[in-house]
Amino acid sequence: MKHKQNLKSLLGISQEEIAILLGITRSQWSMYELGKRDLPLHAKQELAQLLIYLQKKETTNIELQQLRSNEKKEMQKQLENELQIVTHKKQFIARKIVVMEKLRKEGFAAMELVAYLKAKDHDDKNKSLILQIEFRSLHLLKKYSEVNIEQLKMKQQLMEHQTYTLLEKIKSKQNESPDDFL
């Protein structure tokens, strides 16, 4: 079975295709892969020539070189696009954290004001206003809780790591030759 996998990975074609190339039937090739049958001499010679050629990894085929070059360019483009997306998300999260921290600060200031107004105002003339400010402030503090801010900061750290990984990958791909894809 190992022999079959090695030949398949070396040749990269189906049983039917290799059988046609070697001038044998698919069942003959299958029996050969399983070690139950030997190949005819002409098929062995053709297989040997194919394997020798493939082991040399000659890349004189212009179409193959162009394919590898295009793959490298496409990979580079994909990595750069992903980096751009991650950078945008990081900036968005950073702005969101700043806004949330500002709103929390305002919420705490409003709660301090509520405490002052409750202590000062004993005649209940602004009671509904004080309750409204308190409700809004508590809602704001709950919505922009420290837990939510910390979750965003963790996302930001993960994106920093992702940015670093993408930059390293882009750098390594730039230093790679098209033959490295094999």
OpenMM code with the backbone's topology and positions (N, CA, C; nanometers):
from openmm import Vec3, app, unit

residues = "MET LYS HIS LYS GLN ASN LEU LYS SER LEU LEU GLY ILE SER GLN GLU GLU ILE ALA ILE LEU LEU GLY ILE THR ARG SER GLN TRP SER MET TYR GLU LEU GLY LYS ARG ASP LEU PRO LEU HIS ALA LYS GLN GLU LEU ALA GLN LEU LEU ILE TYR LEU GLN LYS LYS GLU THR THR ASN ILE GLU LEU GLN GLN LEU ARG SER ASN GLU LYS LYS GLU MET GLN LYS GLN LEU GLU ASN GLU LEU GLN ILE VAL THR HIS LYS LYS GLN PHE ILE ALA ARG LYS ILE VAL VAL MET GLU LYS LEU ARG LYS GLU GLY PHE ALA ALA MET GLU LEU VAL ALA TYR LEU LYS ALA LYS ASP HIS ASP ASP LYS ASN LYS SER LEU ILE LEU GLN ILE GLU PHE ARG SER LEU HIS LEU LEU LYS LYS TYR SER GLU VAL ASN ILE GLU GLN LEU LYS MET LYS GLN GLN LEU MET GLU HIS GLN THR TYR THR LEU LEU GLU LYS ILE LYS SER LYS GLN ASN GLU SER PRO ASP ASP PHE LEU".split()
positions = [
    Vec3(0.0823, -0.1191, 0.0000),
    Vec3(0.0000, 0.0000, 0.0000),
    Vec3(0.0869, 0.1257, 0.0000),
    Vec3(0.1995, 0.1220, 0.0712),
    Vec3(0.2911, 0.2346, 0.0742),
    Vec3(0.3461, 0.2620, -0.0655),
    Vec3(0.3756, 0.1566, -0.1377),
    Vec3(0.4273, 0.1658, -0.2740),
    Vec3(0.3272, 0.2415, -0.3615),
    Vec3(0.1994, 0.2103, -0.3428),
    Vec3(0.0926, 0.2742, -0.4197),
    Vec3(0.0876, 0.4234, -0.3885),
    Vec3(0.0929, 0.4592, -0.2621),
    Vec3(0.0863, 0.5995, -0.2222),
    Vec3(0.2074, 0.6763, -0.2732),
    Vec3(0.3245, 0.6155, -0.2682),
    Vec3(0.4450, 0.6823, -0.3163),
    Vec3(0.4367, 0.7090, -0.4652),
    Vec3(0.3941, 0.6100, -0.5427),
    Vec3(0.3814, 0.6284, -0.6873),
    Vec3(0.2745, 0.7326, -0.7194),
    Vec3(0.1657, 0.7280, -0.6490),
    Vec3(0.0571, 0.8240, -0.6721),
    Vec3(0.1068, 0.9658, -0.6444),
    Vec3(0.1788, 0.9857, -0.5345),
    Vec3(0.2267, 1.1205, -0.5026),
    Vec3(0.3367, 1.1647, -0.5989),
    Vec3(0.4188, 1.0716, -0.6436),
    Vec3(0.5230, 1.1072, -0.7402),
    Vec3(0.4665, 1.1415, -0.8774),
    Vec3(0.3707, 1.0618, -0.9216),
    Vec3(0.3173, 1.0789, -1.0563),
    Vec3(0.2034, 1.1811, -1.0619),
    Vec3(0.1223, 1.1836, -0.9599),
    Vec3(0.0136, 1.2796, -0.9537),
    Vec3(-0.0997, 1.2544, -1.0511),
    Vec3(-0.1143, 1.1322, -1.0988),
    Vec3(-0.2217, 1.1012, -1.1934),
    Vec3(-0.2962, 0.9766, -1.1492),
    Vec3(-0.4121, 0.9527, -1.2099),
    Vec3(-0.4960, 0.8394, -1.1713),
    Vec3(-0.4398, 0.7071, -1.2259),
    Vec3(-0.4947, 0.5981, -1.1744),
    Vec3(-0.4559, 0.4646, -1.2223),
    Vec3(-0.4834, 0.4508, -1.3714),
    Vec3(-0.5985, 0.4981, -1.4137),
    Vec3(-0.6368, 0.4885, -1.5546),
    Vec3(-0.5366, 0.5638, -1.6423),
    Vec3(-0.4974, 0.6827, -1.5993),
    Vec3(-0.4050, 0.7646, -1.6786),
    Vec3(-0.2665, 0.7017, -1.6878),
    Vec3(-0.2159, 0.6502, -1.5760),
    Vec3(-0.0822, 0.5878, -1.5800),
    Vec3(-0.0861, 0.4604, -1.6635),
    Vec3(-0.1951, 0.3872, -1.6544),
    Vec3(-0.2067, 0.2639, -1.7338),
    Vec3(-0.2015, 0.2970, -1.8836),
    Vec3(-0.2705, 0.4014, -1.9235),
    Vec3(-0.2690, 0.4428, -2.0650),
    Vec3(-0.1282, 0.4841, -2.1059),
    Vec3(-0.0611, 0.5625, -2.0204),
    Vec3(0.0753, 0.6058, -2.0526),
    Vec3(0.1709, 0.4869, -2.0680),
    Vec3(0.1514, 0.3841, -1.9864),
    Vec3(0.2413, 0.2693, -1.9885),
    Vec3(0.1985, 0.1631, -2.0907),
    Vec3(0.0818, 0.1806, -2.1499),
    Vec3(0.0341, 0.0858, -2.2496),
    Vec3(-0.0147, -0.0442, -2.1891),
    Vec3(-0.0733, -0.0351, -2.0700),
    Vec3(-0.1275, -0.1533, -2.0019),
    Vec3(-0.2710, -0.1229, -1.9589),
    Vec3(-0.3363, -0.2222, -1.9006),
    Vec3(-0.4725, -0.1991, -1.8510),
    Vec3(-0.4659, -0.1434, -1.7089),
    Vec3(-0.5763, -0.0840, -1.6658),
    Vec3(-0.5825, -0.0303, -1.5307),
    Vec3(-0.5694, -0.1416, -1.4279),
    Vec3(-0.6274, -0.2560, -1.4567),
    Vec3(-0.6188, -0.3679, -1.3622),
    Vec3(-0.4752, -0.4189, -1.3505),
    Vec3(-0.3987, -0.4173, -1.4614),
    Vec3(-0.2573, -0.4571, -1.4540),
    Vec3(-0.1820, -0.3603, -1.3622),
    Vec3(-0.2107, -0.2345, -1.3780),
    Vec3(-0.1424, -0.1342, -1.2943),
    Vec3(-0.1810, -0.1524, -1.1475),
    Vec3(-0.3087, -0.1764, -1.1215),
    Vec3(-0.3570, -0.1969, -0.9861),
    Vec3(-0.2894, -0.3185, -0.9224),
    Vec3(-0.2794, -0.4264, -0.9970),
    Vec3(-0.2135, -0.5476, -0.9458),
    Vec3(-0.0664, -0.5191, -0.9171),
    Vec3(-0.0022, -0.4382, -1.0000),
    Vec3(0.1382, -0.4025, -0.9792),
    Vec3(0.1525, -0.3218, -0.8501),
    Vec3(0.0632, -0.2257, -0.8301),
    Vec3(0.0687, -0.1433, -0.7082),
    Vec3(0.0504, -0.2282, -0.5831),
    Vec3(-0.0330, -0.3298, -0.5931),
    Vec3(-0.0573, -0.4167, -0.4782),
    Vec3(0.0529, -0.5205, -0.4594),
    Vec3(0.1453, -0.5282, -0.5550),
    Vec3(0.2543, -0.6237, -0.5459),
    Vec3(0.2144, -0.7640, -0.5871),
    Vec3(0.1041, -0.7780, -0.6563),
    Vec3(0.0548, -0.9097, -0.6972),
    Vec3(0.0945, -0.9457, -0.8394),
    Vec3(0.1475, -0.8506, -0.9124),
    Vec3(0.1822, -0.8775, -1.0510),
    Vec3(0.2969, -0.7857, -1.0920),
    Vec3(0.3783, -0.8335, -1.1837),
    Vec3(0.4878, -0.7536, -1.2369),
    Vec3(0.4402, -0.6844, -1.3642),
    Vec3(0.5076, -0.5785, -1.4007),
    Vec3(0.4743, -0.5075, -1.5249),
    Vec3(0.5491, -0.5673, -1.6431),
    Vec3(0.4911, -0.5563, -1.7615),
    Vec3(0.5655, -0.5969, -1.8810),
    Vec3(0.6902, -0.5089, -1.8954),
    Vec3(0.7896, -0.5589, -1.9647),
    Vec3(0.9172, -0.4899, -1.9787),
    Vec3(0.8999, -0.3487, -2.0346),
    Vec3(0.8208, -0.3335, -2.1412),
    Vec3(0.8046, -0.2005, -2.2007),
    Vec3(0.7411, -0.1018, -2.1016),
    Vec3(0.6501, -0.1501, -2.0156),
    Vec3(0.5851, -0.0654, -1.9153),
    Vec3(0.6834, -0.0262, -1.8062),
    Vec3(0.7693, -0.1221, -1.7662),
    Vec3(0.8727, -0.0917, -1.6657),
    Vec3(0.9684, 0.0153, -1.7167),
    Vec3(1.0072, 0.0030, -1.8428),
    Vec3(1.0992, 0.1000, -1.9017),
    Vec3(1.0355, 0.2392, -1.9080),
    Vec3(0.9118, 0.2445, -1.9481),
    Vec3(0.8410, 0.3730, -1.9568),
    Vec3(0.8235, 0.4338, -1.8173),
    Vec3(0.7883, 0.3509, -1.7200),
    Vec3(0.7728, 0.3977, -1.5826),
    Vec3(0.9059, 0.4498, -1.5299),
    Vec3(1.0131, 0.3792, -1.5563),
    Vec3(1.1461, 0.4229, -1.5118),
    Vec3(1.1803, 0.5587, -1.5711),
    Vec3(1.1524, 0.5779, -1.7000),
    Vec3(1.1809, 0.7068, -1.7640),
    Vec3(1.0976, 0.8196, -1.7007),
    Vec3(0.9717, 0.7907, -1.6717),
    Vec3(0.8861, 0.8913, -1.6082),
    Vec3(0.9395, 0.9293, -1.4698),
    Vec3(0.9747, 0.8275, -1.3920),
    Vec3(1.0225, 0.8529, -1.2559),
    Vec3(1.1562, 0.9273, -1.2552),
    Vec3(1.2454, 0.8905, -1.3454),
    Vec3(1.3752, 0.9598, -1.3551),
    Vec3(1.3526, 1.1064, -1.3883),
    Vec3(1.2663, 1.1302, -1.4835),
    Vec3(1.2380, 1.2680, -1.5226),
    Vec3(1.1791, 1.3475, -1.4048),
    Vec3(1.0835, 1.2882, -1.3360),
    Vec3(1.0180, 1.3580, -1.2260),
    Vec3(1.1118, 1.3797, -1.1073),
    Vec3(1.2036, 1.2859, -1.0838),
    Vec3(1.2960, 1.3008, -0.9726),
    Vec3(1.3975, 1.4113, -0.9973),
    Vec3(1.4275, 1.4395, -1.1214),
    Vec3(1.5191, 1.5486, -1.1539),
    Vec3(1.4530, 1.6836, -1.1286),
    Vec3(1.3217, 1.6838, -1.1268),
    Vec3(1.2431, 1.8056, -1.1075),
    Vec3(1.2839, 1.9142, -1.2051),
    Vec3(1.2950, 1.8748, -1.3288),
    Vec3(1.3283, 1.9715, -1.4311),
    Vec3(1.2109, 2.0669, -1.4465),
    Vec3(1.2402, 2.1935, -1.4396),
    Vec3(1.1346, 2.2940, -1.4488),
    Vec3(1.1505, 2.3758, -1.5759),
    Vec3(1.1862, 2.3090, -1.6830),
    Vec3(1.2023, 2.3806, -1.8088),
    Vec3(1.0686, 2.4068, -1.8757),
    Vec3(0.9642, 2.3455, -1.8282),
    Vec3(0.8319, 2.3654, -1.8841),
    Vec3(0.7851, 2.5072, -1.8508),
    Vec3(0.7691, 2.5903, -1.9507),
    Vec3(0.7328, 2.7311, -1.9310),
    Vec3(0.5953, 2.7437, -1.8664),
    Vec3(0.5006, 2.6602, -1.9072),
    Vec3(0.3670, 2.6653, -1.8492),
    Vec3(0.3714, 2.6356, -1.6998),
    Vec3(0.4521, 2.5368, -1.6615),
    Vec3(0.4651, 2.5018, -1.5206),
    Vec3(0.5292, 2.6158, -1.4423),
    Vec3(0.6315, 2.6760, -1.4990),
    Vec3(0.6958, 2.7899, -1.4335),
    Vec3(0.5969, 2.9054, -1.4165),
    Vec3(0.5173, 2.9296, -1.5194),
    Vec3(0.4186, 3.0371, -1.5133),
    Vec3(0.3121, 3.0072, -1.4076),
    Vec3(0.2689, 2.8814, -1.4003),
    Vec3(0.1710, 2.8411, -1.2994),
    Vec3(0.2258, 2.8663, -1.1595),
    Vec3(0.3484, 2.8252, -1.1368),
    Vec3(0.4099, 2.8453, -1.0049),
    Vec3(0.4241, 2.9938, -0.9728),
    Vec3(0.4651, 3.0697, -1.0711),
    Vec3(0.4798, 3.2136, -1.0513),
    Vec3(0.3441, 3.2776, -1.0195),
    Vec3(0.2408, 3.2380, -1.0918),
    Vec3(0.1063, 3.2913, -1.0671),
    Vec3(0.0551, 3.2524, -0.9292),
    Vec3(0.0825, 3.1279, -0.8889),
    Vec3(0.0421, 3.0834, -0.7558),
    Vec3(0.1099, 3.1668, -0.6482),
    Vec3(0.2366, 3.1919, -0.6662),
    Vec3(0.3116, 3.2717, -0.5689),
    Vec3(0.2543, 3.4131, -0.5598),
    Vec3(0.2257, 3.4725, -0.6752),
    Vec3(0.1673, 3.6073, -0.6765),
    Vec3(0.0300, 3.6080, -0.6103),
    Vec3(-0.0504, 3.5078, -0.6405),
    Vec3(-0.1845, 3.4989, -0.5824),
    Vec3(-0.1769, 3.4800, -0.4310),
    Vec3(-0.0852, 3.3954, -0.3862),
    Vec3(-0.0673, 3.3741, -0.2420),
    Vec3(-0.0248, 3.5046, -0.1747),
    Vec3(0.0673, 3.5745, -0.2357),
    Vec3(0.1152, 3.7020, -0.1826),
    Vec3(-0.0014, 3.8018, -0.1734),
    Vec3(-0.0811, 3.8060, -0.2770),
    Vec3(-0.1954, 3.8969, -0.2811),
    Vec3(-0.2965, 3.8615, -0.1709),
    Vec3(-0.3244, 3.7320, -0.1549),
    Vec3(-0.4182, 3.6872, -0.0516),
    Vec3(-0.3683, 3.7238, 0.0883),
    Vec3(-0.2403, 3.7015, 0.1129),
    Vec3(-0.1837, 3.7343, 0.2439),
    Vec3(-0.1905, 3.8845, 0.2700),
    Vec3(-0.1600, 3.9638, 0.1696),
    Vec3(-0.1655, 4.1090, 0.1851),
    Vec3(-0.3082, 4.1571, 0.2067),
    Vec3(-0.4044, 4.0972, 0.1368),
    Vec3(-0.5459, 4.1316, 0.1587),
    Vec3(-0.5883, 4.0972, 0.3008),
    Vec3(-0.5488, 3.9798, 0.3464),
    Vec3(-0.5831, 3.9378, 0.4824),
    Vec3(-0.5200, 4.0322, 0.5848),
    Vec3(-0.3977, 4.0726, 0.5599),
    Vec3(-0.3301, 4.1671, 0.6500),
    Vec3(-0.4055, 4.2998, 0.6546),
    Vec3(-0.4514, 4.3448, 0.5404),
    Vec3(-0.5267, 4.4703, 0.5338),
    Vec3(-0.6577, 4.4596, 0.6131),
    Vec3(-0.7255, 4.3472, 0.6005),
    Vec3(-0.8506, 4.3256, 0.6743),
    Vec3(-0.8248, 4.3241, 0.8247),
    Vec3(-0.7227, 4.2507, 0.8664),
    Vec3(-0.6905, 4.2411, 1.0087),
    Vec3(-0.6499, 4.3785, 1.0625),
    Vec3(-0.5734, 4.4536, 0.9860),
    Vec3(-0.5319, 4.5877, 1.0287),
    Vec3(-0.6534, 4.6777, 1.0470),
    Vec3(-0.7470, 4.6701, 0.9539),
    Vec3(-0.8697, 4.7501, 0.9650),
    Vec3(-0.9482, 4.7108, 1.0904),
    Vec3(-0.9614, 4.5813, 1.1149),
    Vec3(-1.0343, 4.5339, 1.2331),
    Vec3(-0.9658, 4.5792, 1.3616),
    Vec3(-0.8332, 4.5738, 1.3631),
    Vec3(-0.7582, 4.6198, 1.4815),
    Vec3(-0.7848, 4.7672, 1.5080),
    Vec3(-0.7838, 4.8484, 1.4039),
    Vec3(-0.8085, 4.9922, 1.4189),
    Vec3(-0.9506, 5.0167, 1.4695),
    Vec3(-1.0464, 4.9420, 1.4160),
    Vec3(-1.1851, 4.9563, 1.4596),
    Vec3(-1.1982, 4.9224, 1.6076),
    Vec3(-1.1370, 4.8125, 1.6483),
    Vec3(-1.1446, 4.7710, 1.7884),
    Vec3(-1.0762, 4.8730, 1.8787),
    Vec3(-0.9627, 4.9255, 1.8357),
    Vec3(-0.8915, 5.0256, 1.9164),
    Vec3(-0.9803, 5.1492, 1.9370),
    Vec3(-1.0457, 5.1936, 1.8299),
    Vec3(-1.1356, 5.3094, 1.8430),
    Vec3(-1.2533, 5.2769, 1.9344),
    Vec3(-1.3053, 5.1566, 1.9219),
    Vec3(-1.4197, 5.1152, 2.0037),
    Vec3(-1.3815, 5.1116, 2.1523),
    Vec3(-1.2619, 5.0635, 2.1817),
    Vec3(-1.2149, 5.0595, 2.3209),
    Vec3(-1.2055, 5.2007, 2.3766),
    Vec3(-1.1500, 5.2932, 2.2991),
    Vec3(-1.1369, 5.4326, 2.3445),
    Vec3(-1.2748, 5.4914, 2.3737),
    Vec3(-1.3694, 5.4697, 2.2834),
    Vec3(-1.5055, 5.5228, 2.3022),
    Vec3(-1.5702, 5.4606, 2.4254),
    Vec3(-1.5556, 5.3301, 2.4410),
    Vec3(-1.6171, 5.2621, 2.5555),
    Vec3(-1.5577, 5.3120, 2.6870),
    Vec3(-1.4271, 5.3293, 2.6910),
    Vec3(-1.3633, 5.3790, 2.8137),
    Vec3(-1.4089, 5.5217, 2.8446),
    Vec3(-1.4264, 5.6032, 2.7418),
    Vec3(-1.4744, 5.7407, 2.7594),
    Vec3(-1.6173, 5.7393, 2.8141),
    Vec3(-1.7015, 5.6545, 2.7562),
    Vec3(-1.8399, 5.6464, 2.8019),
    Vec3(-1.8484, 5.5931, 2.9446),
    Vec3(-1.7614, 5.5007, 2.9798),
    Vec3(-1.7588, 5.4506, 3.1184),
    Vec3(-1.7202, 5.5623, 3.2145),
    Vec3(-1.6226, 5.6400, 3.1742),
    Vec3(-1.5793, 5.7529, 3.2582),
    Vec3(-1.6957, 5.8502, 3.2787),
    Vec3(-1.7689, 5.8788, 3.1703),
    Vec3(-1.8857, 5.9666, 3.1796),
    Vec3(-1.9925, 5.9047, 3.2695),
    Vec3(-2.0106, 5.7731, 3.2574),
    Vec3(-2.1094, 5.7038, 3.3407),
    Vec3(-2.0757, 5.7128, 3.4884),
    Vec3(-1.9491, 5.6958, 3.5225),
    Vec3(-1.9073, 5.7074, 3.6621),
    Vec3(-1.9221, 5.8512, 3.7117),
    Vec3(-1.8904, 5.9473, 3.6264),
    Vec3(-1.9066, 6.0878, 3.6646),
    Vec3(-2.0541, 6.1181, 3.6912),
    Vec3(-2.1423, 6.0662, 3.6044),
    Vec3(-2.2859, 6.0882, 3.6228),
    Vec3(-2.3346, 6.0237, 3.7524),
    Vec3(-2.2815, 5.9068, 3.7859),
    Vec3(-2.3214, 5.8402, 3.9103),
    Vec3(-2.2745, 5.9204, 4.0326),
    Vec3(-2.1573, 5.9820, 4.0223),
    Vec3(-2.1094, 6.0696, 4.1302),
    Vec3(-2.2035, 6.1892, 4.1448),
    Vec3(-2.2459, 6.2437, 4.0312),
    Vec3(-2.3391, 6.3568, 4.0322),
    Vec3(-2.4724, 6.3139, 4.0940),
    Vec3(-2.5202, 6.1962, 4.0608),
    Vec3(-2.6455, 6.1444, 4.1181),
    Vec3(-2.6328, 6.1347, 4.2697),
    Vec3(-2.5210, 6.0824, 4.3178),
    Vec3(-2.5003, 6.0705, 4.4627),
    Vec3(-2.5032, 6.2088, 4.5284),
    Vec3(-2.4396, 6.3051, 4.4657),
    Vec3(-2.4385, 6.4423, 4.5185),
    Vec3(-2.5797, 6.4999, 4.5205),
    Vec3(-2.6512, 6.4854, 4.4069),
    Vec3(-2.7860, 6.5409, 4.3980),
    Vec3(-2.8817, 6.4750, 4.4967),
    Vec3(-2.8683, 6.3464, 4.5188),
    Vec3(-2.9536, 6.2766, 4.6154),
    Vec3(-2.9273, 6.3287, 4.7564),
    Vec3(-2.8005, 6.3540, 4.7888),
    Vec3(-2.7656, 6.4036, 4.9213),
    Vec3(-2.8101, 6.5485, 4.9387),
    Vec3(-2.8034, 6.6290, 4.8355),
    Vec3(-2.8338, 6.7725, 4.8409),
    Vec3(-2.9832, 6.7990, 4.8335),
    Vec3(-3.0520, 6.7299, 4.7483),
    Vec3(-3.1914, 6.7585, 4.7168),
    Vec3(-3.2847, 6.6767, 4.8067),
    Vec3(-3.3291, 6.7374, 4.9149),
    Vec3(-3.4186, 6.6652, 5.0060),
    Vec3(-3.5657, 6.6934, 4.9776),
    Vec3(-3.5927, 6.7873, 4.8896),
    Vec3(-3.7319, 6.8263, 4.8677),
    Vec3(-3.7954, 6.7546, 4.7478),
    Vec3(-3.7267, 6.6639, 4.6857),
    Vec3(-3.7784, 6.5810, 4.5766),
    Vec3(-3.8189, 6.6580, 4.4511),
    Vec3(-3.7725, 6.7853, 4.4363),
    Vec3(-3.8141, 6.8600, 4.3178),
    Vec3(-3.7501, 6.8080, 4.1895),
    Vec3(-3.6314, 6.7477, 4.1967),
    Vec3(-3.5621, 6.6931, 4.0779),
    Vec3(-3.5502, 6.5412, 4.0835),
    Vec3(-3.6370, 6.4790, 4.1612),
    Vec3(-3.6263, 6.3354, 4.1826),
    Vec3(-3.6358, 6.2563, 4.0512),
    Vec3(-3.7290, 6.2908, 3.9639),
    Vec3(-3.7435, 6.2153, 3.8384),
    Vec3(-3.6219, 6.2350, 3.7480),
    Vec3(-3.5663, 6.3567, 3.7484),
    Vec3(-3.4449, 6.3822, 3.6694),
    Vec3(-3.3274, 6.3013, 3.7238),
    Vec3(-3.3150, 6.2984, 3.8532),
    Vec3(-3.2059, 6.2233, 3.9176),
    Vec3(-3.2191, 6.0741, 3.8859),
    Vec3(-3.3423, 6.0224, 3.8940),
    Vec3(-3.3652, 5.8812, 3.8623),
    Vec3(-3.3345, 5.8514, 3.7151),
    Vec3(-3.3705, 5.9462, 3.6297),
    Vec3(-3.3427, 5.9295, 3.4864),
    Vec3(-3.1918, 5.9262, 3.4610),
    Vec3(-3.1186, 6.0167, 3.5233),
    Vec3(-2.9717, 6.0196, 3.5079),
    Vec3(-2.9110, 5.8911, 3.5627),
    Vec3(-2.9606, 5.8477, 3.6776),
    Vec3(-2.9087, 5.7254, 3.7402),
    Vec3(-2.9360, 5.6032, 3.6519),
    Vec3(-3.0568, 5.5919, 3.5992),
    Vec3(-3.0926, 5.4800, 3.5131),
    Vec3(-3.0051, 5.4783, 3.3877),
    Vec3(-2.9929, 5.5945, 3.3235),
    Vec3(-2.9111, 5.6039, 3.2021),
    Vec3(-2.7656, 5.5688, 3.2313),
    Vec3(-2.7141, 5.6173, 3.3417),
    Vec3(-2.5743, 5.5914, 3.3780),
    Vec3(-2.5499, 5.4440, 3.4089),
    Vec3(-2.6422, 5.3833, 3.4817),
    Vec3(-2.6278, 5.2404, 3.5130),
    Vec3(-2.6362, 5.1556, 3.3862),
    Vec3(-2.7275, 5.1922, 3.2979),
    Vec3(-2.7400, 5.1217, 3.1701),
    Vec3(-2.6109, 5.1340, 3.0894),
    Vec3(-2.5555, 5.2556, 3.0867),
    Vec3(-2.4304, 5.2816, 3.0143),
    Vec3(-2.3150, 5.1982, 3.0727),
    Vec3(-2.3053, 5.1957, 3.2050),
    Vec3(-2.1974, 5.1200, 3.2703),
    Vec3(-2.2128, 4.9696, 3.2487),
    Vec3(-2.3379, 4.9242, 3.2427),
    Vec3(-2.3606, 4.7822, 3.2172),
    Vec3(-2.3264, 4.7468, 3.0725),
    Vec3(-2.3701, 4.8318, 2.9807),
    Vec3(-2.3462, 4.8069, 2.8385),
    Vec3(-2.1973, 4.8094, 2.8060),
    Vec3(-2.1250, 4.9002, 2.8650),
    Vec3(-1.9815, 4.9142, 2.8395),
    Vec3(-1.9027, 4.8704, 2.9628),
    Vec3(-1.9326, 4.7518, 3.0085),
    Vec3(-1.8696, 4.6998, 3.1300),
    Vec3(-1.7210, 4.6721, 3.1088),
    Vec3(-1.6525, 4.6603, 3.2184),
    Vec3(-1.5093, 4.6277, 3.2157),
    Vec3(-1.4866, 4.4937, 3.1476),
    Vec3(-1.5808, 4.4024, 3.1650),
    Vec3(-1.5715, 4.2703, 3.1015),
    Vec3(-1.5737, 4.2860, 2.9502),
    Vec3(-1.6664, 4.3665, 2.8994),
    Vec3(-1.6746, 4.3882, 2.7539),
    Vec3(-1.5481, 4.4541, 2.6994),
    Vec3(-1.4967, 4.5487, 2.7726),
    Vec3(-1.3727, 4.6158, 2.7296),
    Vec3(-1.2571, 4.5162, 2.7295),
    Vec3(-1.2508, 4.4335, 2.8308),
    Vec3(-1.1423, 4.3343, 2.8384),
    Vec3(-1.1524, 4.2324, 2.7252),
    Vec3(-1.2742, 4.1945, 2.6892),
    Vec3(-1.2919, 4.1032, 2.5761),
    Vec3(-1.2392, 4.1666, 2.4472),
    Vec3(-1.2669, 4.2928, 2.4282),
    Vec3(-1.2161, 4.3623, 2.3092),
    Vec3(-1.0636, 4.3711, 2.3119),
    Vec3(-1.0081, 4.3938, 2.4289),
    Vec3(-0.8614, 4.4006, 2.4403),
    Vec3(-0.7986, 4.2650, 2.4079),
    Vec3(-0.8656, 4.1564, 2.4470),
    Vec3(-0.8143, 4.0232, 2.4132),
    Vec3(-0.8223, 3.9999, 2.2621),
    Vec3(-0.9329, 4.0433, 2.1998),
    Vec3(-0.9435, 4.0335, 2.0538),
    Vec3(-0.8324, 4.1127, 1.9877),
    Vec3(-0.8049, 4.2286, 2.0429),
    Vec3(-0.6989, 4.3145, 1.9889),
    Vec3(-0.5631, 4.2430, 1.9975),
    Vec3(-0.5370, 4.1775, 2.1080),
    Vec3(-0.4117, 4.1032, 2.1233),
    Vec3(-0.4040, 3.9875, 2.0241),
    Vec3(-0.5147, 3.9174, 2.0054),
    Vec3(-0.5167, 3.8082, 1.9078),
    Vec3(-0.4895, 3.8609, 1.7668),
    Vec3(-0.5446, 3.9743, 1.7357),
    Vec3(-0.5221, 4.0329, 1.6034),
    Vec3(-0.3787, 4.0822, 1.5882),
    Vec3(-0.3178, 4.1261, 1.6975),
    Vec3(-0.1757, 4.1625, 1.6932),
    Vec3(-0.0923, 4.0399, 1.6574),
    Vec3(-0.1257, 3.9284, 1.7199),
    Vec3(-0.0551, 3.8038, 1.6900),
    Vec3(-0.0794, 3.7622, 1.5451),
    Vec3(-0.2029, 3.7758, 1.5006),
    Vec3(-0.2369, 3.7412, 1.3623),
    Vec3(-0.1609, 3.8315, 1.2651),
    Vec3(-0.1495, 3.9588, 1.2979),
    Vec3(-0.0744, 4.0528, 1.2139),
    Vec3(0.0713, 4.0103, 1.2041),
    Vec3(0.1293, 3.9768, 1.3177),
    Vec3(0.2692, 3.9331, 1.3201),
    Vec3(0.2876, 3.8082, 1.2340),
    Vec3(0.1970, 3.7131, 1.2492),
    Vec3(0.2044, 3.5886, 1.1712),
    Vec3(0.1925, 3.6165, 1.0222),
    Vec3(0.0987, 3.7025, 0.9847),
    Vec3(0.0812, 3.7366, 0.8429),
    Vec3(0.2039, 3.8072, 0.7872),
    Vec3(0.2603, 3.8981, 0.8645),
    Vec3(0.3806, 3.9686, 0.8184),
    Vec3(0.4972, 3.8716, 0.7981),
    Vec3(0.5115, 3.7773, 0.8898),
    Vec3(0.6169, 3.6759, 0.8767),
    Vec3(0.5931, 3.5889, 0.7538),
    Vec3(0.4687, 3.5521, 0.7315),
    Vec3(0.4339, 3.4682, 0.6162),
    Vec3(0.4597, 3.5436, 0.4857),
    Vec3(0.4225, 3.6704, 0.4814),
    Vec3(0.4463, 3.7529, 0.3625),
    Vec3(0.5955, 3.7634, 0.3357),
    Vec3(0.6710, 3.7866, 0.4408),
    Vec3(0.8167, 3.7978, 0.4273),
    Vec3(0.8769, 3.6672, 0.3761),
    Vec3(0.8306, 3.5541, 0.4305),
    Vec3(0.8860, 3.4250, 0.3872),
    Vec3(0.8463, 3.3941, 0.2430),
    Vec3(0.7266, 3.4319, 0.2030),
    Vec3(0.6823, 3.4074, 0.0650),
    Vec3(0.7597, 3.4939, -0.0341),
    Vec3(0.7992, 3.6139, 0.0079),
    Vec3(0.8772, 3.7004, -0.0803),
    Vec3(1.0165, 3.6436, -0.1054),
    Vec3(1.0671, 3.5714, -0.0060),
    Vec3(1.2012, 3.5141, -0.0181),
    Vec3(1.2014, 3.3759, -0.0827),
    Vec3(1.0833, 3.3240, -0.1131),
    Vec3(1.0677, 3.1899, -0.1699),
    Vec3(1.0812, 3.1945, -0.3212),
    Vec3(1.1450, 3.0922, -0.3751),
    Vec3(1.1495, 3.0831, -0.5223),
    Vec3(1.0294, 2.9994, -0.5681),
    Vec3(0.9859, 3.0127, -0.6928),
    Vec3(0.8711, 2.9349, -0.7400),
    Vec3(0.8908, 2.7848, -0.7250),
    Vec3(1.0146, 2.7371, -0.7286),
    Vec3(1.0393, 2.5937, -0.7138),
    Vec3(1.0090, 2.5448, -0.5735),
    Vec3(1.0009, 2.6360, -0.4753),
    Vec3(0.9719, 2.5961, -0.3381),
    Vec3(0.8292, 2.5453, -0.3204),
    Vec3(0.7437, 2.5662, -0.4190),
    Vec3(0.6064, 2.5179, -0.4095),
    Vec3(0.5981, 2.3674, -0.4227),
    Vec3(0.6986, 2.3043, -0.4773),
    Vec3(0.6939, 2.1599, -0.4993),
    Vec3(0.7075, 2.0821, -0.3721),
] * unit.nanometer
topology = app.Topology()
chain = topology.addChain("A")
for resn in residues:
    res = topology.addResidue(resn, chain)
    for name in ("N", "CA", "C"):
        topology.addAtom(name, app.Element.getBySymbol(name[0]), res)
